[in-house]
Structure formats: structure tokens, C-alpha cells
Amino acid sequence: MHRLWLTAGLLAVAQGALCVHAQQFPQPIPAGQLVREVVYNELRDHERHGYWHYWVQRRLQQQTQLEDQVETAEGPIARLSLSNGRPLSPEAEQQEQARLHRLITSPAEQEKHRQEYEDDEKRIGRILALLPDAYLFEYEGDENGCHRLRFRPNPAYPPRSIEARIFHAMSGTLWVDARMKRLVRLDAHVEENVDFGYGILGRLYKGGWFKLQRTQVSPTDWKTERLEVHLNGRALLVKTFAHETSEARGGFLPVPAGLNLAQGVAFIEQIHAQAQAQTQPALITPVALTMGH
């Protein structure tokens, strides 16, 4: 389920995002065709994206974590920096160092890391590709250089996977940069319960929602800036689950393309050492996670 929530986060866009261009644009093409062009642009640019270093702040229930993250050719590498606003304890520091050491010395860990990265990349592509067919779109107006579109499930679309069934149960609003035809923001909520195995295997309850905000960091790259996920359900008749995540990212700086895992770990450990030598973490500027529904 963790990967499913990750995928949801990669597709949604959070409240308060502004499109890059203030100019207003006409509605040149049908809304469905616009979404197809947006998906094409997202998939094309995702395949040839740049590589970035940034901070990530997460709030999980009552805990807040701040980590440094660098993207490599073999997947992103994260290094925990602060926990609840405080530096890590000596024991936690040792655990982080040991975890990163295993990553660069264990072929099994490296293969697992690469496989998870490849699986996530494929999952992103699958979910993006279903958007034009799984939903019906209509223009709602322009806002700060964005086309704003409402979407609802397409009753003629037959979802054939758990991922598709969950996303097909959602409705919401989509914001698209009118000039560049890129996904800027998407707010979605679960309109109805989603049963798995006729409700025997599990159920995702209606009323859940997620939001995510994206920001342009280069002429072709857009990155997730804010994320909210609030989903509730039940698995195997009795086990209930809840996923409550608030996440913010920032401080995006380009790094050389093609870093391998060992180079990525060396890079992030150097950044961490620089942060420890200062009163404030280097290149890390956490923000308050206050997005509401």
C-alpha cells in the first residue's frame, strides 16, 4: 500500500499553487485533448529529466522529519537530518550511516534499490497514461495563467487494476499551465467506497482526499513541492488502516547527471557534514506544513 500512496502523491497537486504565467489564455482545444497533450508532455519530459538535490520535510501523525535527498541514475537517496526539529541522536546517526553503508556495499541492497526505483517509474507512467481515458474533463475557467478543469470518473472506462480502480473513484479539479501544457496542481477526493474482492479483501472508504503542488525548477523539469494524502480503509475484514501524510520539498539545486549510488551517498554525506557544522542545516529550509482540506 505504501507504493500506492506514493503514486497518488506523484499525481495530485496541493492547494495554493500558482501557475507560472500570469497571462490568460483562450480554450483552444477540447478539455480531453488538452489532458492528452499534458500527459504526453509529462511522460516525455519525465524520461529525460534532470537530477536534483533538495530537502524533504514530512509530518507523519505527531512526528516531523527532515531529510536531504539527491537523485541518482539508480534512484533517489535520502539521508535523515532532523527529527521533530532536533538533530539526530548518536544512535540514530549511526543507524543512518550504517543504512547508507549497506546500500553501497551490498549488491542485494543495491539491486533492491534499483528495482524499487524502476517499479515506481513504471507505476508513474501507468497512472499518468490512464488519466485521459479514466476521466471526463471540462473547462472551469482560467486562473493565474492556468486552465482549470473539473474532472469526474468516465463511466465507460473499465478499471482493470487496483491502482486504476482507486483513481477511477476520484473526482476533483486539475490545473494545467496554459502555455507549457504541464500539470501544475490537482485536488482529488474519493467519491465512493472502493471494494476489493467484493469487500472481502478490503475497502477504501469514500471521503478520502489528496493534494499535491508542483513547481517549475528548469525549462523542462517540474518537481513536487507539497503533498497531502488522507485516505482510510479496511483490509481483510477487520484490519483498518489510515494514511495521513503531509510533505513539503524545497531548495531544488541541480546535480550532475548520471551519479551512481556510491557517488550519491558521498554527495549527501558531504551535505550532511556541512549542515552539522552550522547552526542551520546547509541548503535546508523547512517550512510549516499547514495545508488544510
SVG drawing of the C-alpha trace seen along z (x, -y; Angstrom):
<svg xmlns="http://www.w3.org/2000/svg" viewBox="-21 -38 53 50">
<polyline fill="none" stroke="black" stroke-width="0.4" points="0.0,0.0 2.9,-2.4 3.8,-2.5 0.2,-3.1 0.2,-6.2 3.4,-7.3 1.9,-7.1 -1.1,-9.0 1.1,-11.7 3.0,-11.9 -0.2,-12.7 -2.0,-15.1 -1.5,-18.9 -1.9,-20.9 -4.0,-24.0 -2.3,-27.3 -0.2,-26.6 0.2,-29.3 0.9,-28.8 4.0,-30.3 2.5,-32.7 0.0,-35.4 -1.3,-35.8 -4.8,-34.5 -5.3,-32.0 -8.2,-31.0 -9.6,-27.4 -8.0,-26.4 -8.9,-22.6 -11.3,-20.3 -10.5,-19.6 -9.9,-15.9 -7.4,-16.6 -5.6,-19.1 -5.2,-16.5 -3.8,-14.0 -1.2,-16.6 -0.4,-17.3 0.1,-13.6 2.3,-13.3 4.5,-16.2 4.7,-14.8 5.8,-11.3 8.3,-12.7 10.0,-15.1 9.9,-12.5 12.0,-10.2 14.7,-12.8 14.5,-14.7 17.4,-16.4 18.8,-15.4 18.3,-17.4 19.2,-17.8 16.6,-19.1 15.2,-18.9 12.1,-16.9 10.0,-17.6 7.4,-15.1 4.8,-15.1 3.6,-11.6 1.0,-11.8 2.7,-13.7 6.2,-13.3 8.1,-15.6 11.2,-14.5 13.5,-16.5 15.7,-14.7 18.2,-15.6 17.6,-13.9 19.7,-13.5 18.6,-11.9 20.9,-9.5 20.7,-7.4 19.9,-4.4 17.2,-6.1 17.0,-8.8 19.0,-8.6 17.7,-10.1 19.5,-11.0 17.6,-11.9 18.8,-15.2 16.3,-16.3 13.7,-14.6 11.0,-16.8 13.2,-19.8 16.2,-18.3 19.5,-16.8 19.6,-13.1 20.8,-11.2 24.2,-9.5 22.3,-6.2 20.1,-7.5 23.2,-8.9 24.9,-5.5 21.8,-3.9 21.7,-6.3 25.4,-5.8 25.0,-2.0 22.0,-2.1 23.8,-4.1 27.0,-1.9 24.9,1.2 23.5,-0.4 26.9,-1.0 28.5,2.3 25.7,4.8 24.8,6.0 21.5,7.2 20.6,3.8 21.7,2.1 19.5,4.4 16.5,3.8 17.0,0.1 17.2,0.1 14.2,2.4 12.0,0.2 13.0,-2.8 12.2,-1.1 8.9,0.1 8.0,-3.4 8.9,-4.9 6.7,-2.3 3.9,-3.0 4.0,-6.7 3.8,-6.1 0.8,-3.7 -1.2,-6.2 -0.4,-9.2 -1.4,-7.2 -4.9,-6.3 -5.9,-9.9 -7.3,-10.9 -9.5,-7.7 -10.4,-7.2 -12.0,-10.7 -14.2,-13.2 -12.9,-16.8 -14.5,-20.1 -13.1,-23.7 -14.0,-25.7 -12.0,-28.9 -8.6,-30.4 -6.6,-31.1 -3.1,-32.8 -2.2,-31.5 -3.6,-28.1 -6.6,-26.3 -8.7,-25.0 -10.6,-21.8 -13.1,-19.8 -12.9,-16.0 -15.1,-13.1 -14.9,-9.3 -15.7,-8.2 -18.5,-5.6 -17.4,-4.0 -13.8,-3.3 -13.3,0.2 -10.6,0.1 -8.6,3.3 -6.2,2.9 -6.3,1.9 -4.5,-1.4 -7.0,-2.1 -10.0,-1.3 -8.8,-3.7 -8.1,-6.6 -11.3,-6.0 -13.3,-6.5 -12.0,-10.1 -13.2,-13.4 -11.7,-16.9 -10.0,-19.8 -6.9,-19.9 -4.8,-23.0 -2.7,-23.0 -0.1,-25.6 -1.7,-27.1 1.4,-27.9 3.6,-24.9 0.8,-22.4 2.2,-20.9 0.4,-19.6 0.6,-22.2 -2.0,-21.2 -4.6,-18.6 -7.0,-18.3 -8.9,-15.0 -11.3,-13.2 -12.7,-9.7 -16.4,-9.9 -17.4,-6.4 -16.2,-3.3 -13.9,-1.1 -14.2,2.6 -11.5,5.2 -12.7,8.8 -16.3,7.8 -15.3,6.2 -13.8,9.3 -10.2,8.4 -10.7,4.7 -12.3,1.4 -11.1,-2.2 -13.6,-4.5 -15.2,-7.5 -14.3,-10.9 -10.5,-10.4 -8.5,-13.1 -5.1,-14.1 -3.5,-17.2 -0.1,-17.9 1.6,-21.1 4.3,-21.2 6.9,-23.9 9.0,-24.5 12.7,-24.2 14.1,-24.3 12.8,-24.9 11.7,-21.2 11.6,-20.0 8.7,-20.3 9.1,-18.9 6.7,-18.0 6.7,-20.9 3.8,-20.0 1.8,-16.9 -1.2,-15.9 -2.6,-12.3 -5.6,-11.5 -7.0,-8.0 -8.8,-5.5 -9.8,-1.9 -10.1,1.7 -8.2,4.8 -9.1,8.5 -12.4,7.8 -11.0,6.5 -7.7,4.6 -8.3,0.9 -5.7,-1.4 -5.3,-5.2 -2.7,-7.1 -2.1,-10.6 0.9,-12.4 1.9,-16.0 5.1,-16.7 7.0,-19.7 10.0,-19.9 12.3,-22.8 15.8,-24.1 16.0,-22.5 19.5,-22.6 20.8,-20.7 23.4,-17.9 25.5,-16.2 23.5,-13.7 24.5,-10.0 25.6,-9.8 25.8,-6.2 24.7,-5.1 28.2,-5.4 28.6,-8.9 25.1,-9.9 25.9,-8.7 29.2,-10.6 27.4,-13.7 24.6,-13.5 27.0,-12.7 29.1,-15.8 26.0,-17.9 25.1,-16.4 28.6,-17.1 28.3,-20.8 24.9,-21.1 26.2,-19.7 28.9,-22.3 26.4,-25.1 23.6,-26.3 21.1,-25.7 21.2,-22.7 23.0,-23.6 20.6,-24.1 17.7,-23.0 15.0,-25.5 12.0,-23.6 8.5,-25.1 5.4,-24.8 3.1,-22.1 -0.2,-23.8 -2.2,-22.7 -5.8,-22.0 -8.6,-20.3"/>
</svg>
